[in-house]
Amino acid sequence: MSIRINEDRCIGCGRCTEACPGNLILLQDGAAGRKAKIREVRDCWGCTACMKECPVS
């Protein structure tokens, strides 16, 4: 199982990047502002640490 980031809901706070034990999430600048992005979805452990820290779920 891996997580999926909903870019419409992401507020770019970076809490998920700090929580991810695999260092798989980064903040990326784009047209809609700073958003979280998974480096390689296949590497996600599915631990949900990022989801637990996310203020917008």
mmCIF file as gemmi writes it, N, C-alpha and C atoms, coordinates in Angstrom:
data_model
loop_
_atom_site.group_PDB
_atom_site.id
_atom_site.type_symbol
_atom_site.label_atom_id
_atom_site.label_alt_id
_atom_site.label_comp_id
_atom_site.label_asym_id
_atom_site.label_entity_id
_atom_site.label_seq_id
_atom_site.pdbx_PDB_ins_code
_atom_site.Cartn_x
_atom_site.Cartn_y
_atom_site.Cartn_z
_atom_site.occupancy
_atom_site.B_iso_or_equiv
_atom_site.pdbx_formal_charge
_atom_site.auth_seq_id
_atom_site.auth_asym_id
_atom_site.pdbx_PDB_model_num
ATOM 1 N N . MET Axp A 1 ? 0.833 -1.184 0 1 0 ? 1 A 1
ATOM 2 C CA . MET Axp A 1 ? 0 0 0 1 0 ? 1 A 1
ATOM 3 C C . MET Axp A 1 ? 0.878 1.248 0 1 0 ? 1 A 1
ATOM 4 N N . SER Axp A 2 ? 0.509 2.213 -0.782 1 0 ? 2 A 1
ATOM 5 C CA . SER Axp A 2 ? 1.209 3.492 -0.749 1 0 ? 2 A 1
ATOM 6 C C . SER Axp A 2 ? 0.162 4.6 -0.648 1 0 ? 2 A 1
ATOM 7 N N . ILE Axp A 3 ? 0.595 5.754 -0.234 1 0 ? 3 A 1
ATOM 8 C CA . ILE Axp A 3 ? -0.324 6.876 -0.092 1 0 ? 3 A 1
ATOM 9 C C . ILE Axp A 3 ? -0.362 7.674 -1.389 1 0 ? 3 A 1
ATOM 10 N N . ARG Axp A 4 ? -1.377 8.509 -1.512 1 0 ? 4 A 1
ATOM 11 C CA . ARG Axp A 4 ? -1.512 9.396 -2.658 1 0 ? 4 A 1
ATOM 12 C C . ARG Axp A 4 ? -1.763 10.791 -2.107 1 0 ? 4 A 1
ATOM 13 N N . ILE Axp A 5 ? -1.044 11.768 -2.601 1 0 ? 5 A 1
ATOM 14 C CA . ILE Axp A 5 ? -1.207 13.149 -2.139 1 0 ? 5 A 1
ATOM 15 C C . ILE Axp A 5 ? -2.232 13.846 -3.017 1 0 ? 5 A 1
ATOM 16 N N . ASN Axp A 6 ? -3.232 14.424 -2.372 1 0 ? 6 A 1
ATOM 17 C CA . ASN Axp A 6 ? -4.251 15.192 -3.079 1 0 ? 6 A 1
ATOM 18 C C . ASN Axp A 6 ? -3.725 16.623 -3.203 1 0 ? 6 A 1
ATOM 19 N N . GLU Axp A 7 ? -3.256 16.971 -4.371 1 0 ? 7 A 1
ATOM 20 C CA . GLU Axp A 7 ? -2.638 18.284 -4.571 1 0 ? 7 A 1
ATOM 21 C C . GLU Axp A 7 ? -3.619 19.433 -4.405 1 0 ? 7 A 1
ATOM 22 N N . ASP Axp A 8 ? -4.913 19.173 -4.599 1 0 ? 8 A 1
ATOM 23 C CA . ASP Axp A 8 ? -5.917 20.221 -4.415 1 0 ? 8 A 1
ATOM 24 C C . ASP Axp A 8 ? -6.052 20.607 -2.948 1 0 ? 8 A 1
ATOM 25 N N . ARG Axp A 9 ? -5.819 19.655 -2.052 1 0 ? 9 A 1
ATOM 26 C CA . ARG Axp A 9 ? -5.954 19.914 -0.617 1 0 ? 9 A 1
ATOM 27 C C . ARG Axp A 9 ? -4.644 20.303 0.047 1 0 ? 9 A 1
ATOM 28 N N . CYS Axp A 10 ? -3.523 19.997 -0.575 1 0 ? 10 A 1
ATOM 29 C CA . CYS Axp A 10 ? -2.211 20.265 0.016 1 0 ? 10 A 1
ATOM 30 C C . CYS Axp A 10 ? -2.003 21.769 0.205 1 0 ? 10 A 1
ATOM 31 N N . ILE Axp A 11 ? -1.575 22.145 1.423 1 0 ? 11 A 1
ATOM 32 C CA . ILE Axp A 11 ? -1.312 23.555 1.72 1 0 ? 11 A 1
ATOM 33 C C . ILE Axp A 11 ? 0.187 23.869 1.749 1 0 ? 11 A 1
ATOM 34 N N . GLY Axp A 12 ? 1.016 22.856 1.475 1 0 ? 12 A 1
ATOM 35 C CA . GLY Axp A 12 ? 2.461 23.068 1.381 1 0 ? 12 A 1
ATOM 36 C C . GLY Axp A 12 ? 3.152 23.355 2.695 1 0 ? 12 A 1
ATOM 37 N N . CYS Axp A 13 ? 2.615 22.853 3.801 1 0 ? 13 A 1
ATOM 38 C CA . CYS Axp A 13 ? 3.192 23.144 5.115 1 0 ? 13 A 1
ATOM 39 C C . CYS Axp A 13 ? 4.503 22.385 5.367 1 0 ? 13 A 1
ATOM 40 N N . GLY Axp A 14 ? 4.679 21.243 4.715 1 0 ? 14 A 1
ATOM 41 C CA . GLY Axp A 14 ? 5.911 20.477 4.857 1 0 ? 14 A 1
ATOM 42 C C . GLY Axp A 14 ? 5.945 19.502 6.015 1 0 ? 14 A 1
ATOM 43 N N . ARG Axp A 15 ? 4.87 19.397 6.766 1 0 ? 15 A 1
ATOM 44 C CA . ARG Axp A 15 ? 4.857 18.477 7.908 1 0 ? 15 A 1
ATOM 45 C C . ARG Axp A 15 ? 5.046 17.034 7.455 1 0 ? 15 A 1
ATOM 46 N N . CYS Axp A 16 ? 4.501 16.686 6.31 1 0 ? 16 A 1
ATOM 47 C CA . CYS Axp A 16 ? 4.64 15.318 5.796 1 0 ? 16 A 1
ATOM 48 C C . CYS Axp A 16 ? 6.085 15.003 5.43 1 0 ? 16 A 1
ATOM 49 N N . THR Axp A 17 ? 6.806 15.992 4.932 1 0 ? 17 A 1
ATOM 50 C CA . THR Axp A 17 ? 8.202 15.765 4.551 1 0 ? 17 A 1
ATOM 51 C C . THR Axp A 17 ? 9.05 15.449 5.77 1 0 ? 17 A 1
ATOM 52 N N . GLU Axp A 18 ? 8.727 16.081 6.894 1 0 ? 18 A 1
ATOM 53 C CA . GLU Axp A 18 ? 9.455 15.835 8.137 1 0 ? 18 A 1
ATOM 54 C C . GLU Axp A 18 ? 9.074 14.495 8.758 1 0 ? 18 A 1
ATOM 55 N N . ALA Axp A 19 ? 7.83 14.075 8.565 1 0 ? 19 A 1
ATOM 56 C CA . ALA Axp A 19 ? 7.322 12.845 9.192 1 0 ? 19 A 1
ATOM 57 C C . ALA Axp A 19 ? 7.708 11.579 8.437 1 0 ? 19 A 1
ATOM 58 N N . CYS Axp A 20 ? 7.945 11.663 7.146 1 0 ? 20 A 1
ATOM 59 C CA . CYS Axp A 20 ? 8.211 10.47 6.329 1 0 ? 20 A 1
ATOM 60 C C . CYS Axp A 20 ? 9.544 9.822 6.72 1 0 ? 20 A 1
ATOM 61 N N . PRO Axp A 21 ? 9.505 8.589 7.249 1 0 ? 21 A 1
ATOM 62 C CA . PRO Axp A 21 ? 10.747 7.942 7.674 1 0 ? 21 A 1
ATOM 63 C C . PRO Axp A 21 ? 11.651 7.538 6.501 1 0 ? 21 A 1
ATOM 64 N N . GLY Axp A 22 ? 11.08 7.449 5.326 1 0 ? 22 A 1
ATOM 65 C CA . GLY Axp A 22 ? 11.867 7.074 4.155 1 0 ? 22 A 1
ATOM 66 C C . GLY Axp A 22 ? 12.363 8.259 3.352 1 0 ? 22 A 1
ATOM 67 N N . ASN Axp A 23 ? 12.066 9.482 3.829 1 0 ? 23 A 1
ATOM 68 C CA . ASN Axp A 23 ? 12.465 10.696 3.124 1 0 ? 23 A 1
ATOM 69 C C . ASN Axp A 23 ? 11.98 10.675 1.674 1 0 ? 23 A 1
ATOM 70 N N . LEU Axp A 24 ? 10.727 10.25 1.479 1 0 ? 24 A 1
ATOM 71 C CA . LEU Axp A 24 ? 10.181 10.076 0.135 1 0 ? 24 A 1
ATOM 72 C C . LEU Axp A 24 ? 9.344 11.248 -0.35 1 0 ? 24 A 1
ATOM 73 N N . ILE Axp A 25 ? 9.057 12.199 0.539 1 0 ? 25 A 1
ATOM 74 C CA . ILE Axp A 25 ? 8.186 13.313 0.163 1 0 ? 25 A 1
ATOM 75 C C . ILE Axp A 25 ? 8.997 14.602 0.129 1 0 ? 25 A 1
ATOM 76 N N . LEU Axp A 26 ? 8.753 15.402 -0.903 1 0 ? 26 A 1
ATOM 77 C CA . LEU Axp A 26 ? 9.424 16.691 -1.029 1 0 ? 26 A 1
ATOM 78 C C . LEU Axp A 26 ? 8.397 17.759 -1.337 1 0 ? 26 A 1
ATOM 79 N N . LEU Axp A 27 ? 8.76 19.005 -1.108 1 0 ? 27 A 1
ATOM 80 C CA . LEU Axp A 27 ? 7.909 20.127 -1.496 1 0 ? 27 A 1
ATOM 81 C C . LEU Axp A 27 ? 8.414 20.653 -2.825 1 0 ? 27 A 1
ATOM 82 N N . GLN Axp A 28 ? 7.48 20.835 -3.733 1 0 ? 28 A 1
ATOM 83 C CA . GLN Axp A 28 ? 7.854 21.255 -5.08 1 0 ? 28 A 1
ATOM 84 C C . GLN Axp A 28 ? 7.057 22.498 -5.454 1 0 ? 28 A 1
ATOM 85 N N . ASP Axp A 29 ? 7.74 23.5 -5.988 1 0 ? 29 A 1
ATOM 86 C CA . ASP Axp A 29 ? 7.078 24.718 -6.436 1 0 ? 29 A 1
ATOM 87 C C . ASP Axp A 29 ? 6.431 24.475 -7.788 1 0 ? 29 A 1
ATOM 88 N N . GLY Axp A 30 ? 5.231 25 -7.949 1 0 ? 30 A 1
ATOM 89 C CA . GLY Axp A 30 ? 4.511 24.858 -9.209 1 0 ? 30 A 1
ATOM 90 C C . GLY Axp A 30 ? 3.581 26.032 -9.414 1 0 ? 30 A 1
ATOM 91 N N . ALA Axp A 31 ? 2.742 25.939 -10.431 1 0 ? 31 A 1
ATOM 92 C CA . ALA Axp A 31 ? 1.817 27.017 -10.756 1 0 ? 31 A 1
ATOM 93 C C . ALA Axp A 31 ? 0.828 27.281 -9.622 1 0 ? 31 A 1
ATOM 94 N N . ALA Axp A 32 ? 0.481 26.242 -8.876 1 0 ? 32 A 1
ATOM 95 C CA . ALA Axp A 32 ? -0.486 26.375 -7.78 1 0 ? 32 A 1
ATOM 96 C C . ALA Axp A 32 ? 0.201 26.636 -6.438 1 0 ? 32 A 1
ATOM 97 N N . GLY Axp A 33 ? 1.483 26.941 -6.455 1 0 ? 33 A 1
ATOM 98 C CA . GLY Axp A 33 ? 2.229 27.176 -5.223 1 0 ? 33 A 1
ATOM 99 C C . GLY Axp A 33 ? 3.014 25.943 -4.812 1 0 ? 33 A 1
ATOM 100 N N . ARG Axp A 34 ? 3.48 25.943 -3.579 1 0 ? 34 A 1
ATOM 101 C CA . ARG Axp A 34 ? 4.27 24.819 -3.055 1 0 ? 34 A 1
ATOM 102 C C . ARG Axp A 34 ? 3.358 23.666 -2.682 1 0 ? 34 A 1
ATOM 103 N N . LYS Axp A 35 ? 3.67 22.483 -3.19 1 0 ? 35 A 1
ATOM 104 C CA . LYS Axp A 35 ? 2.867 21.296 -2.927 1 0 ? 35 A 1
ATOM 105 C C . LYS Axp A 35 ? 3.774 20.12 -2.62 1 0 ? 35 A 1
ATOM 106 N N . ALA Axp A 36 ? 3.262 19.191 -1.805 1 0 ? 36 A 1
ATOM 107 C CA . ALA Axp A 36 ? 3.994 17.967 -1.496 1 0 ? 36 A 1
ATOM 108 C C . ALA Axp A 36 ? 3.911 17.01 -2.678 1 0 ? 36 A 1
ATOM 109 N N . LYS Axp A 37 ? 4.988 16.278 -2.882 1 0 ? 37 A 1
ATOM 110 C CA . LYS Axp A 37 ? 5.049 15.303 -3.963 1 0 ? 37 A 1
ATOM 111 C C . LYS Axp A 37 ? 5.868 14.105 -3.496 1 0 ? 37 A 1
ATOM 112 N N . ILE Axp A 38 ? 5.428 12.91 -3.879 1 0 ? 38 A 1
ATOM 113 C CA . ILE Axp A 38 ? 6.162 11.7 -3.527 1 0 ? 38 A 1
ATOM 114 C C . ILE Axp A 38 ? 7.253 11.48 -4.565 1 0 ? 38 A 1
ATOM 115 N N . ARG Axp A 39 ? 8.477 11.251 -4.125 1 0 ? 39 A 1
ATOM 116 C CA . ARG Axp A 39 ? 9.589 11.02 -5.061 1 0 ? 39 A 1
ATOM 117 C C . ARG Axp A 39 ? 9.328 9.796 -5.93 1 0 ? 39 A 1
ATOM 118 N N . GLU Axp A 40 ? 9.14 8.65 -5.326 1 0 ? 40 A 1
ATOM 119 C CA . GLU Axp A 40 ? 8.862 7.397 -6.03 1 0 ? 40 A 1
ATOM 120 C C . GLU Axp A 40 ? 7.751 6.665 -5.285 1 0 ? 40 A 1
ATOM 121 N N . VAL Axp A 41 ? 6.563 6.622 -5.856 1 0 ? 41 A 1
ATOM 122 C CA . VAL Axp A 41 ? 5.415 6.002 -5.197 1 0 ? 41 A 1
ATOM 123 C C . VAL Axp A 41 ? 5.71 4.546 -4.831 1 0 ? 41 A 1
ATOM 124 N N . ARG Axp A 42 ? 6.41 3.85 -5.68 1 0 ? 42 A 1
ATOM 125 C CA . ARG Axp A 42 ? 6.688 2.423 -5.425 1 0 ? 42 A 1
ATOM 126 C C . ARG Axp A 42 ? 7.552 2.207 -4.186 1 0 ? 42 A 1
ATOM 127 N N . ASP Axp A 43 ? 8.265 3.246 -3.739 1 0 ? 43 A 1
ATOM 128 C CA . ASP Axp A 43 ? 9.12 3.116 -2.565 1 0 ? 43 A 1
ATOM 129 C C . ASP Axp A 43 ? 8.379 3.387 -1.251 1 0 ? 43 A 1
ATOM 130 N N . CYS Axp A 44 ? 7.137 3.878 -1.342 1 0 ? 44 A 1
ATOM 131 C CA . CYS Axp A 44 ? 6.364 4.202 -0.143 1 0 ? 44 A 1
ATOM 132 C C . CYS Axp A 44 ? 6.072 2.931 0.64 1 0 ? 44 A 1
ATOM 133 N N . TRP Axp A 45 ? 6.306 2.983 1.948 1 0 ? 45 A 1
ATOM 134 C CA . TRP Axp A 45 ? 6.11 1.826 2.824 1 0 ? 45 A 1
ATOM 135 C C . TRP Axp A 45 ? 4.664 1.688 3.266 1 0 ? 45 A 1
ATOM 136 N N . GLY Axp A 46 ? 3.868 2.744 3.086 1 0 ? 46 A 1
ATOM 137 C CA . GLY Axp A 46 ? 2.48 2.717 3.529 1 0 ? 46 A 1
ATOM 138 C C . GLY Axp A 46 ? 2.324 2.859 5.034 1 0 ? 46 A 1
ATOM 139 N N . CYS Axp A 47 ? 3.283 3.478 5.684 1 0 ? 47 A 1
ATOM 140 C CA . CYS Axp A 47 ? 3.255 3.607 7.148 1 0 ? 47 A 1
ATOM 141 C C . CYS Axp A 47 ? 2.242 4.648 7.625 1 0 ? 47 A 1
ATOM 142 N N . THR Axp A 48 ? 1.82 5.541 6.757 1 0 ? 48 A 1
ATOM 143 C CA . THR Axp A 48 ? 0.864 6.637 6.999 1 0 ? 48 A 1
ATOM 144 C C . THR Axp A 48 ? 1.34 7.69 8.001 1 0 ? 48 A 1
ATOM 145 N N . ALA Axp A 49 ? 2.636 7.749 8.286 1 0 ? 49 A 1
ATOM 146 C CA . ALA Axp A 49 ? 3.175 8.772 9.178 1 0 ? 49 A 1
ATOM 147 C C . ALA Axp A 49 ? 2.864 10.161 8.632 1 0 ? 49 A 1
ATOM 148 N N . CYS Axp A 50 ? 2.955 10.327 7.326 1 0 ? 50 A 1
ATOM 149 C CA . CYS Axp A 50 ? 2.685 11.621 6.696 1 0 ? 50 A 1
ATOM 150 C C . CYS Axp A 50 ? 1.222 12.021 6.87 1 0 ? 50 A 1
ATOM 151 N N . MET Axp A 51 ? 0.32 11.044 6.724 1 0 ? 51 A 1
ATOM 152 C CA . MET Axp A 51 ? -1.107 11.319 6.86 1 0 ? 51 A 1
ATOM 153 C C . MET Axp A 51 ? -1.469 11.731 8.285 1 0 ? 51 A 1
ATOM 154 N N . LYS Axp A 52 ? -0.786 11.147 9.248 1 0 ? 52 A 1
ATOM 155 C CA . LYS Axp A 52 ? -1.052 11.468 10.649 1 0 ? 52 A 1
ATOM 156 C C . LYS Axp A 52 ? -0.624 12.9 10.988 1 0 ? 52 A 1
ATOM 157 N N . GLU Axp A 53 ? 0.384 13.414 10.298 1 0 ? 53 A 1
ATOM 158 C CA . GLU Axp A 53 ? 0.883 14.773 10.547 1 0 ? 53 A 1
ATOM 159 C C . GLU Axp A 53 ? 0.174 15.834 9.719 1 0 ? 53 A 1
ATOM 160 N N . CYS Axp A 54 ? -0.512 15.427 8.666 1 0 ? 54 A 1
ATOM 161 C CA . CYS Axp A 54 ? -1.132 16.381 7.74 1 0 ? 54 A 1
ATOM 162 C C . CYS Axp A 54 ? -2.332 17.092 8.377 1 0 ? 54 A 1
ATOM 163 N N . PRO Axp A 55 ? -2.331 18.434 8.404 1 0 ? 55 A 1
ATOM 164 C CA . PRO Axp A 55 ? -3.448 19.154 9.006 1 0 ? 55 A 1
ATOM 165 C C . PRO Axp A 55 ? -4.717 19.144 8.152 1 0 ? 55 A 1
ATOM 166 N N . VAL Axp A 56 ? -4.606 18.754 6.89 1 0 ? 56 A 1
ATOM 167 C CA . VAL Axp A 56 ? -5.789 18.691 6.013 1 0 ? 56 A 1
ATOM 168 C C . VAL Axp A 56 ? -6.114 17.265 5.588 1 0 ? 56 A 1
ATOM 169 N N . SER Axp A 57 ? -5.497 16.305 6.264 1 0 ? 57 A 1
ATOM 170 C CA . SER Axp A 57 ? -5.724 14.862 6.032 1 0 ? 57 A 1
ATOM 171 C C . SER Axp A 57 ? -5.336 14.436 4.64 1 0 ? 57 A 1
